[in-house]
Amino acid sequence: MKKQSLVEASENTNENVKDKGFKIKANGTNSDVLVGEEDHINTGFTTLEGYQGDYHSHPPGGIKIFSPGDVRHLLFNALFYGNTNANKSEAFTGLLSSQPCSACPNGKLRTHYVLRYIGASGNYLANLAYAPNKVEEQKKWFEKQYSRQVILSNSSATGDILNEEEHTKLFGKTLVYMGLNPKDFLLQSVDSNNNITNINFSENGTPIPTPCP
Ligand SMILES: [Zn+2]
């Protein structure tokens, strides 16, 4: 199964540090596994048309939540999907990752997040998606915020990593920093039993988790 192969890739420290991913059509068929630059798997996703979404993994040592590049990628995806389908919010991007965790079963904390755009404006999407001068700046900001959050974090049981609450806080801040309205995004956290928690955001980026019944 392809998702499993991405999780394994995210744990394999012997492999070149690159993101891996694959694209999924609305009918469930999917592409081969693609390999991209670190945190820029999205550059390998040149043809999104015809696809509903995709999954990628961040490599070992990578940040286990969606990056600014991933957010831009979702917006492109939603744009393409919205051109040919009624509902942009059906477009998605998924992130699978794994990190060492002494307090977790098998010594690993696996995370599975899905991101959707649930806002309204197509023009707004297009403007944001074409801001190439921002790309490097946003990447640096994100890495700096992550390091800060790790220092502030009290999750000592799991080492120098963030828990879900900290990840989602960092993500809410990222949306604000990017000049987006956090209310336009739905983050979904999927646990190992496939239970989904929907995480909405207030306008100032505060996460509002709601477990699905
Ligand atoms: Zn990514």
Residues whose N, C-alpha, C, O or C-beta is under 5 A from the ligand:
A	BS01	ZN	D39 S67 D70
